[in-house]
């Protein structure tokens, strides 16, 4: 009789064990942005709620920021880095196509036994990574997974584009996921709608840019463009539905939540979603975008870190996470905060 293939022993539950963050040194207020886009501080605040944002310096690379956030998450989790079996790094702004930034970060933080890969799901990237990490841990493929959301969005934007220049920013957030006696990461509700991919996208491909560059050395690199009003309508209507589906999947109601932490795209979107969900006054709503700007895949872990650092939420509280953005991609899950 042939021997059976041995499989990893699964665990029943997974949870976040520690959270970390990195915010670039440079704080850029609205007045510093407004002149380039023929705007004003009042115009920017009215449309986005943003007062300032963080922009990375030359030395604050994707790998540098991700490593700093990851080290903090690992330290707070109390997990030996060598026990981390997988590193998932969510980003759309790593302009070095290969190797994956995740492999460099894994080595820098001491996760020498980890598989590593980058995940491209834009502003939903951290939630995608968290869902994959929970499944990896529950399935037994790794006892611990490091999930990172990191962006240098300033490398992708045109600083003269009135639709994006004032919104996007840079930063990194990370979480360590491991086994748990109680459910700590609820079922993911995710999806995508490629029929609307043009709502948030590069204006042309790198291949087109390369071909044009050969003809005209002054050709500008691809830049991120966004159809803001269409994105606003999609996010406020469709993401409210996804949030309700996420709560249903977790078997919870809004009254069971301690916090609502959506992707920090725009404070007007956050406010519209909070109203639509009819959140009780007891539920804290993340508004990290006001001081941090839109950091795409990094925005949710950064917002978690802010709420925990200022005492608005505590370890053990329940939070509804909701990521959404280019793709159009989205993902939501209810989590227990580490």
C-alpha positions in Angstrom: 0.0 0.0 0.0 1.4 3.4 -1.0 2.1 5.9 1.7 -0.2 8.9 1.9 1.1 12.4 1.4 1.6 14.1 4.8 -0.2 17.5 5.1 0.2 20.4 7.5 -2.0 20.4 10.6 -4.6 23.1 10.2 -5.7 25.4 13.1 -9.2 26.5 13.6 -8.9 30.3 14.0 -6.6 33.1 13.0 -6.1 36.6 14.4 -3.9 39.7 14.1 -1.3 39.6 16.8 0.4 42.9 16.3 0.2 46.1 14.2 2.9 48.4 13.0 3.1 51.7 11.0 5.6 53.9 9.2 4.8 57.5 8.3 7.2 59.5 6.1 9.0 62.5 7.7 7.7 65.2 5.4 4.3 66.7 6.2 2.8 68.6 3.3 -0.1 70.9 4.0 -2.8 71.9 1.5 -1.2 75.3 0.7 1.9 73.5 -0.6 -0.2 71.5 -3.0 -2.8 74.0 -4.0 -0.6 76.3 -6.2 0.2 73.6 -8.7 -3.4 72.7 -9.3 -5.0 76.1 -9.2 -6.8 75.3 -5.9 -6.9 76.3 -2.3 -6.9 74.9 1.2 -10.7 75.4 1.5 -11.3 73.7 -1.9 -9.2 70.6 -0.9 -10.8 70.3 2.6 -14.3 70.6 1.2 -13.8 67.9 -1.4 -11.7 65.4 0.6 -11.5 66.4 4.3 -7.7 66.3 3.9 -5.6 68.9 5.9 -2.2 67.5 5.2 -0.5 64.4 3.9 2.9 62.6 4.2 5.3 62.4 1.3 8.3 60.1 1.2 11.8 61.4 0.7 14.3 59.7 -1.6 15.6 57.4 1.1 12.1 56.4 2.2 11.7 53.6 -0.4 9.0 51.0 -0.6 11.3 48.5 1.1 12.5 50.9 3.7 9.0 51.9 4.8 7.7 48.4 4.6 10.6 47.1 6.7 10.1 49.7 9.4 6.3 49.0 9.7 6.9 45.3 9.7 9.6 45.4 12.4 7.2 47.3 14.7 4.4 44.8 14.0 6.7 41.9 14.8 8.0 43.5 18.0 4.4 44.2 19.2 3.3 40.7 18.3 6.1 39.1 20.4 6.6 36.6 17.5 10.2 35.4 16.7 10.7 36.6 13.0 12.1 33.1 12.2 8.6 31.7 12.9 7.0 33.8 10.2 6.3 31.4 7.3 5.0 33.9 4.7 5.3 37.6 3.9 2.6 39.2 1.8 3.3 42.8 0.7 0.5 44.7 -0.9 1.5 47.6 -3.2 0.9 49.1 -6.6 3.7 51.6 -6.5 6.8 49.5 -6.4 8.3 50.6 -9.7 11.0 47.9 -9.5 9.1 45.1 -11.2 11.4 42.3 -9.9 12.4 41.0 -7.5 9.3 41.3 -5.3 9.7 43.8 -2.5 8.3 41.2 -0.1 11.4 39.0 -0.5 13.7 41.9 0.4 11.6 42.9 3.4 11.5 39.3 4.6 15.3 39.2 4.8 15.6 42.6 6.4 13.2 41.7 9.3 14.7 38.3 9.9 11.9 36.2 8.4 14.5 33.9 6.9 12.2 30.9 6.6 9.3 32.7 4.9 7.9 32.5 1.4 7.3 36.0 0.1 5.2 37.6 -2.6 3.8 41.0 -3.6 0.0 41.4 -3.9 -1.5 43.9 -6.4 -5.0 44.9 -5.4 -4.6 48.7 -5.0 -6.5 50.2 -2.1 -8.0 46.8 -1.2 -4.6 45.3 -1.0 -4.2 45.0 2.7 -7.6 43.4 3.1 -6.8 40.9 0.4 -3.5 40.1 2.1 -5.3 39.7 5.5 -7.7 37.3 4.0 -5.0 35.2 2.3 -3.0 35.3 5.6 -5.9 34.0 7.6 -6.4 31.1 5.2 -2.7 30.3 5.1 -2.6 30.1 8.9 -5.9 28.1 9.2 -4.8 25.8 6.5 -1.5 25.1 8.2 0.9 26.3 5.5 2.5 28.8 7.9 2.1 29.3 11.6 2.5 33.1 11.2 2.1 35.5 8.2 3.4 39.0 7.9 1.0 41.3 5.9 2.2 44.7 4.8 0.5 47.5 2.9 3.0 50.0 1.5 2.8 52.8 -1.1 4.8 55.6 -2.6 1.9 57.1 -4.4 3.8 60.2 -5.1 5.8 58.2 -7.7 2.6 57.6 -9.6 0.8 60.9 -9.6 1.1 64.0 -11.8 1.5 66.9 -9.3 -0.4 69.1 -11.7 -3.4 66.8 -11.9 -6.4 68.4 -10.1 -8.0 65.1 -9.6 -5.2 63.2 -7.8 -2.4 65.5 -6.7 -4.0 66.6 -3.4 -5.3 63.1 -2.5 -2.5 60.7 -2.6 0.3 60.1 -0.1 2.9 57.7 1.1 3.4 55.3 4.0 3.3 51.7 5.3 1.3 49.6 7.7 1.8 45.9 8.7 0.2 43.2 10.8 1.4 39.8 12.0 -1.3 37.1 11.7 -1.2 33.8 13.7 -3.3 31.1 15.2 -5.9 32.0 17.8 -8.2 30.2 20.3 -11.1 32.5 19.2 -12.1 33.8 15.8 -10.0 37.0 15.1 -10.5 37.5 11.3 -14.0 37.0 9.9 -14.9 35.7 6.4 -13.8 37.9 3.6 -16.3 39.4 1.2 -14.4 40.4 -1.9 -14.7 40.9 -5.6 -13.8 43.1 -8.6 -15.4 44.8 -11.5 -13.0 45.0 -14.4 -15.7 46.7 -16.6 -14.9 49.9 -14.7 -11.2 49.5 -14.6 -10.7 52.8 -16.4 -12.1 54.8 -13.4 -8.7 54.6 -11.6 -5.8 53.7 -13.9 -2.5 54.8 -15.4 -3.1 57.0 -18.4 -0.9 54.8 -20.6 1.2 51.7 -20.2 5.0 51.5 -19.5 5.3 49.8 -22.9 3.6 52.8 -24.7 5.8 55.1 -22.7 9.0 53.3 -23.8 7.9 53.4 -27.4 7.1 57.1 -27.3 10.3 57.8 -25.4 12.3 56.5 -28.4 10.6 59.1 -30.5 10.5 62.0 -28.0 12.9 62.0 -25.0 10.6 64.5 -23.2 7.7 62.1 -23.0 6.3 62.0 -19.5 6.1 58.7 -17.6 2.6 57.2 -17.0 0.6 58.8 -14.3 -2.4 57.7 -12.2 -5.7 59.3 -13.3 -9.0 59.0 -11.6 -12.6 59.9 -12.5 -13.4 61.2 -9.1 -17.2 61.7 -9.3 -17.8 58.2 -10.7 -15.6 56.6 -8.1 -17.4 58.5 -5.4 -20.8 57.2 -6.6 -19.5 53.7 -6.8 -17.9 53.7 -3.4 -20.7 55.2 -1.5 -23.4 53.0 -3.0 -21.7 49.6 -3.7 -19.3 49.6 -0.7 -22.2 50.1 1.7 -23.7 46.9 0.3 -20.4 45.1 0.7 -20.1 46.3 4.3 -23.6 44.9 5.1 -22.7 41.6 3.4 -19.5 41.5 5.4 -21.4 41.9 8.7 -23.8 39.2 7.6 -21.0 36.8 6.8 -19.5 37.4 10.3 -22.9 36.9 11.9 -22.8 40.4 13.4 -24.8 43.6 13.4 -23.5 47.2 13.5 -24.2 47.3 17.2 -21.6 44.6 17.7 -18.8 46.8 16.3 -16.4 49.0 18.2 -14.9 50.6 15.1 -15.4 51.1 11.4 -12.1 51.3 9.5 -12.7 51.8 5.8 -10.0 52.6 3.2 -9.0 56.2 3.8 -9.9 57.4 0.3 -11.8 60.6 1.1 -13.5 61.7 4.2 -16.7 62.5 2.3 -16.8 58.8 1.3 -16.2 57.7 4.8 -19.0 59.9 6.1 -21.4 58.7 3.5 -20.7 55.1 4.3 -21.1 55.7 8.0 -24.5 57.3 7.5 -25.6 54.6 5.2 -24.7 51.9 7.7 -26.4 53.8 10.5 -23.6 53.2 12.9 -24.3 53.8 16.5 -22.5 56.7 18.2 -20.5 54.1 20.1 -18.7 52.9 16.9 -15.5 54.8 16.3 -15.0 55.8 12.7 -11.4 56.1 11.3 -10.6 59.4 9.7 -6.8 59.0 9.3 -7.1 60.5 5.8 -7.4 64.0 7.3 -3.8 64.0 8.5 -2.3 61.2 6.3 -3.9 61.5 2.9 -4.9 58.5 0.7 -2.1 55.9 1.0 -3.9 53.2 -1.0 -2.9 49.7 0.4 -1.3 51.3 3.5 -4.3 53.3 4.6 -6.2 50.7 6.7 -3.3 49.5 8.8 -2.2 53.1 9.3 -5.7 54.0 10.4 -5.8 51.0 12.8 -2.5 52.2 14.3 -3.8 55.7 14.8 -7.0 54.6 16.5 -5.1 52.3 18.9 -2.3 54.8 19.6 -4.7 57.6 20.6 -6.8 55.2 22.7 -10.0 55.5 20.6 -10.0 51.6 20.4 -8.4 48.9 22.4 -7.0 45.4 22.0 -9.9 43.0 21.7 -12.2 45.5 20.1 -14.1 44.5 16.9 -13.6 46.5 13.7 -15.2 46.3 10.3 -12.5 46.8 7.6 -13.4 47.8 4.1 -10.9 48.2 1.3 -11.8 49.4 -2.2 -10.2 51.0 -5.2 -8.6 50.5 -8.6 -9.6 47.4 -10.4 -12.3 48.1 -9.4 -11.5 45.8 -6.4 -12.9 45.5 -2.9 -12.7 43.4 0.2 -14.2 43.5 3.7 -13.8 41.6 6.9 -14.6 42.0 10.6 -11.5 41.6 12.8 -10.5 41.6 16.4 -7.9 44.3 17.0 -4.6 43.1 18.3 
